[in-house]
Amino acid sequence: MSKKNKPIAIASTVLILILLAGGGYFAFTKLQAQTDKNTKDLATAGDVLVGDSFSTETEANPELEQPTFNKNLPPSRKIVNSLQQDNTKLSVEIIRLKETISQLNEEINVLEEYKEVNERFAPKRLKDEMVDIENQVKAFLLASEDAERFSVVQIEIMAAASALEYKEYVTRNRLMVTTAQRAKVAAEFLPGYSFCIGDGIALAANNTAEFNLVAAKFRGVENLFLPKNLKEDLASVVTPCQNTLRRQLDDDIEQSKAENLVRQ
């Protein structure tokens, strides 16, 4: 390079350095401003993503369930608030469903108890118990020396009458009688009743035809016509027997209740 051009080259170099320095300053200033803005946005990012604290008052006041938004909130905050409101509504709905389930469970328990009682007194089951009672009383009478004075027809009537009184006993008191309790009634109370009936029908029925009518009556035949005299005579001897038996059975129930209270 000639000595003439050397000062020009030096001046050009200095000028370039000055321009580069100025441009770098402005670039640095712009970069710093953007960095400060990013830092500020990052600092508030948690506030944007975290929803406002909410009260559980909506659980007690369904009117507060409808979400309300501040129009000036950013979209992200509106989404969070909406989710909070949906969560609160779901919580209220869960409480209501639990209450409904509790009510339904109570209704189910009532229905199950009702079903159990009605099945207990269903005709088929009670009929089977009556057959069992009749067989037990008949077996007792056939084995008893005191019953030798009665004919087979009379014994059948006495056993059938005992079964009818057993039906009246359990339905009147709506009892849930176990096999052991049924055996107790058949062994301790019905034999005396059957003897009372046997002696009574021997006085009320005067011939075989009337015996057959009495037998049909105690067999539970519906719409059975009895002659007036036979009906009156039968009632006069059967009613005292029934009253005595029913009083004994009621006393036994009260005694059992008292014993249960003592045990408790």
C-alpha positions as CSV (number, residue, x, y, z in Angstrom):
1,M,0.0,0.0,0.0
2,S,1.4,3.5,-0.9
3,K,2.0,6.0,1.8
4,K,-0.7,8.2,0.1
5,N,-3.5,5.6,0.6
6,K,-2.4,4.5,4.2
7,P,-4.1,7.5,6.0
8,I,-7.3,6.8,4.1
9,A,-7.3,3.1,5.1
10,I,-6.7,4.0,8.7
11,A,-9.6,6.5,8.7
12,S,-11.9,3.9,7.1
13,T,-11.0,1.3,9.7
14,V,-11.7,3.7,12.6
15,L,-15.0,4.7,11.0
16,I,-16.1,1.0,10.8
17,L,-15.2,0.4,14.4
18,I,-17.2,3.4,15.5
19,L,-20.3,2.2,13.5
20,L,-19.9,-1.3,14.8
21,A,-19.7,0.0,18.4
22,G,-22.8,2.1,17.9
23,G,-24.8,-0.7,16.4
24,G,-23.7,-3.1,19.1
25,Y,-24.9,-0.7,21.8
26,F,-28.3,-0.3,20.3
27,A,-28.6,-4.1,19.8
28,F,-27.6,-4.7,23.4
29,T,-30.1,-2.1,24.6
30,K,-32.9,-3.8,22.6
31,L,-31.8,-7.3,23.8
32,Q,-31.7,-6.1,27.4
33,A,-35.3,-4.6,27.2
34,Q,-36.6,-7.9,25.8
35,T,-34.8,-9.9,28.5
36,D,-36.4,-7.7,31.2
37,K,-39.9,-8.2,29.6
38,N,-39.4,-12.0,29.5
39,T,-38.2,-12.0,33.1
40,K,-41.4,-10.1,34.2
41,D,-43.7,-12.4,32.3
42,L,-42.0,-15.4,33.8
43,A,-42.4,-14.0,37.3
44,T,-46.2,-13.6,36.8
45,A,-46.6,-17.0,35.0
46,G,-47.5,-18.7,38.3
47,D,-50.3,-16.2,38.9
48,V,-51.7,-16.9,35.5
49,L,-51.8,-20.6,35.9
50,V,-52.9,-20.7,39.6
51,G,-56.6,-20.0,40.1
52,D,-58.1,-17.7,42.7
53,S,-58.9,-19.2,46.1
54,F,-62.6,-20.2,46.3
55,S,-65.1,-20.7,49.0
56,T,-67.1,-23.9,49.7
57,E,-70.1,-21.7,50.3
58,T,-71.5,-23.0,47.0
59,E,-71.9,-26.4,48.6
60,A,-74.6,-24.9,50.9
61,N,-75.9,-22.4,48.3
62,P,-76.5,-23.8,44.9
63,E,-77.2,-20.3,43.6
64,L,-73.5,-19.7,43.6
65,E,-72.8,-22.6,41.3
66,Q,-73.0,-20.5,38.1
67,P,-69.5,-19.3,37.1
68,T,-68.9,-15.6,36.7
69,F,-65.9,-14.1,34.9
70,N,-64.1,-10.9,35.0
71,K,-63.9,-9.7,31.4
72,N,-60.4,-8.3,32.1
73,L,-59.0,-11.6,33.1
74,P,-56.6,-13.3,30.7
75,P,-57.9,-16.4,28.9
76,S,-55.8,-18.8,31.0
77,R,-57.3,-17.4,34.2
78,K,-60.8,-17.7,32.9
79,I,-60.2,-21.4,32.1
80,V,-58.9,-22.1,35.6
81,N,-61.9,-20.3,37.1
82,S,-64.3,-22.3,34.9
83,L,-62.6,-25.6,36.0
84,Q,-62.9,-24.5,39.7
85,Q,-66.6,-23.8,39.2
86,D,-67.2,-27.2,37.5
87,N,-65.4,-28.9,40.3
88,T,-67.6,-27.1,42.9
89,K,-70.7,-28.1,41.0
90,L,-69.5,-31.7,40.9
91,S,-68.9,-31.7,44.6
92,V,-72.4,-30.4,45.3
93,E,-73.8,-33.1,43.0
94,I,-71.9,-35.8,44.8
95,I,-73.3,-34.6,48.1
96,R,-76.8,-34.8,46.7
97,L,-76.2,-38.2,45.2
98,K,-75.0,-39.5,48.6
99,E,-78.1,-38.2,50.2
100,T,-80.2,-39.9,47.6
101,I,-78.4,-43.2,48.0
102,S,-78.9,-43.0,51.7
103,Q,-82.6,-42.5,51.3
104,L,-82.8,-45.3,48.8
105,N,-80.9,-47.6,51.2
106,E,-83.5,-46.9,53.9
107,E,-86.3,-47.6,51.5
108,I,-84.6,-50.9,50.5
109,N,-84.4,-51.9,54.2
110,V,-88.1,-51.2,54.7
111,L,-89.0,-53.2,51.5
112,E,-86.8,-56.1,52.6
113,E,-88.4,-56.2,56.0
114,Y,-91.9,-56.0,54.3
115,K,-90.9,-58.8,52.0
116,E,-89.7,-61.0,54.8
117,V,-92.9,-60.5,56.8
118,N,-95.1,-61.1,53.8
119,E,-93.1,-64.2,52.8
120,R,-93.5,-65.4,56.4
121,F,-97.3,-65.2,56.1
122,A,-97.5,-66.3,52.5
123,P,-100.3,-68.9,52.1
124,K,-98.0,-71.7,51.0
125,R,-95.5,-71.4,53.9
126,L,-98.1,-70.9,56.6
127,K,-100.1,-73.8,55.1
128,D,-97.0,-76.0,55.5
129,E,-96.6,-75.0,59.1
130,M,-100.3,-75.8,59.7
131,V,-99.8,-79.2,58.3
132,D,-96.8,-79.7,60.6
133,I,-98.8,-78.6,63.6
134,E,-101.7,-80.9,62.7
135,N,-99.4,-83.9,62.3
136,Q,-97.7,-83.2,65.7
137,V,-101.0,-82.9,67.5
138,K,-102.4,-85.9,65.8
139,A,-99.4,-88.0,66.7
140,F,-99.6,-86.8,70.3
141,L,-103.3,-87.8,70.5
142,L,-102.8,-91.2,69.0
143,A,-100.1,-91.9,71.5
144,S,-102.1,-90.6,74.5
145,E,-104.1,-92.9,76.7
146,D,-106.4,-90.0,77.5
147,A,-107.4,-89.7,73.9
148,E,-108.5,-93.3,73.6
149,R,-112.1,-92.2,74.2
150,F,-112.1,-90.3,70.9
151,S,-112.7,-91.9,67.5
152,V,-110.3,-91.5,64.6
153,V,-112.6,-88.9,63.0
154,Q,-112.8,-86.9,66.3
155,I,-109.0,-87.0,66.6
156,E,-108.7,-85.7,63.0
157,I,-111.1,-82.9,63.8
158,M,-109.2,-82.0,67.0
159,A,-105.9,-81.9,65.2
160,A,-107.3,-79.8,62.3
161,A,-108.9,-77.4,64.9
162,S,-105.5,-77.0,66.6
163,A,-103.9,-76.1,63.2
164,L,-106.5,-73.4,62.7
165,E,-105.8,-71.9,66.1
166,Y,-102.1,-72.0,65.3
167,K,-102.8,-69.9,62.2
168,E,-104.9,-67.5,64.2
169,Y,-102.1,-67.2,66.8
170,V,-99.3,-66.3,64.4
171,T,-101.3,-64.0,62.1
172,R,-102.9,-62.1,65.0
173,N,-99.6,-61.5,66.7
174,R,-97.6,-61.4,63.4
175,L,-95.0,-63.7,64.9
176,M,-91.9,-65.2,63.3
177,V,-92.1,-68.6,64.9
178,T,-89.1,-70.8,64.8
179,T,-89.3,-74.6,64.6
180,A,-88.5,-74.9,68.3
181,Q,-91.2,-72.4,69.2
182,R,-93.7,-74.2,67.0
183,A,-92.9,-77.5,68.7
184,K,-93.4,-75.8,72.1
185,V,-96.8,-74.5,71.1
186,A,-97.8,-78.0,69.8
187,A,-96.5,-79.8,72.9
188,E,-97.6,-77.4,75.7
189,F,-100.7,-75.5,74.6
190,L,-102.5,-77.2,71.7
191,P,-103.0,-80.7,73.4
192,G,-105.3,-79.1,76.1
193,Y,-107.1,-77.2,73.4
194,S,-107.6,-80.3,71.3
195,F,-109.1,-82.2,74.2
196,C,-111.5,-79.3,74.9
197,I,-112.5,-79.3,71.2
198,G,-112.9,-83.1,71.2
199,D,-115.2,-83.0,74.3
200,G,-117.1,-80.1,72.8
201,I,-117.9,-81.6,69.4
202,A,-119.0,-84.8,71.0
203,L,-121.8,-82.7,72.6
204,A,-122.5,-80.5,69.5
205,A,-122.6,-83.1,66.8
206,N,-125.4,-85.6,67.2
207,N,-124.7,-87.9,64.2
208,T,-122.2,-88.8,61.5
209,A,-123.5,-86.2,59.1
210,E,-123.0,-83.4,61.6
211,F,-119.5,-84.8,62.5
212,N,-118.6,-84.6,58.8
213,L,-119.8,-80.9,58.6
214,V,-117.8,-80.1,61.7
215,A,-114.8,-81.8,60.2
216,A,-115.2,-79.8,57.0
217,K,-115.4,-76.6,59.0
218,F,-112.2,-77.2,60.9
219,R,-110.6,-78.2,57.6
220,G,-111.2,-74.6,56.5
221,V,-113.8,-75.3,53.9
222,E,-115.1,-71.9,52.7
223,N,-118.8,-71.1,52.3
224,L,-119.8,-74.1,54.4
225,F,-123.4,-74.1,55.4
226,L,-124.1,-75.3,58.9
227,P,-127.6,-75.9,60.2
228,K,-128.6,-73.2,62.7
229,N,-128.8,-75.6,65.7
230,L,-125.4,-77.2,64.9
231,K,-123.8,-73.8,64.4
232,E,-125.1,-72.5,67.7
233,D,-124.2,-75.6,69.6
234,L,-120.7,-75.6,68.1
235,A,-120.1,-72.0,69.0
236,S,-121.2,-72.6,72.6
237,V,-118.5,-75.3,73.1
238,V,-115.7,-74.0,70.8
239,T,-115.6,-70.3,71.9
240,P,-114.6,-71.1,75.6
241,C,-111.9,-73.4,74.3
242,Q,-110.5,-70.7,72.0
243,N,-110.6,-68.0,74.7
244,T,-108.7,-70.2,77.1
245,L,-106.0,-71.1,74.6
246,R,-105.6,-67.5,73.3
247,R,-105.2,-66.2,76.8
248,Q,-102.5,-68.8,77.6
249,L,-100.6,-68.0,74.4
250,D,-100.8,-64.3,75.0
251,D,-99.5,-64.8,78.5
252,D,-96.6,-66.8,77.1
253,I,-95.7,-64.0,74.7
254,E,-95.7,-61.5,77.5
255,Q,-93.6,-63.7,79.7
256,S,-91.1,-64.2,76.8
257,K,-90.8,-60.5,76.3
258,A,-90.1,-60.0,80.1
259,E,-87.5,-62.7,80.1
260,N,-85.8,-61.0,77.1
261,L,-85.7,-57.7,78.9
262,V,-84.1,-59.3,81.9
263,R,-81.4,-60.8,79.7
264,Q,-80.6,-57.5,78.1
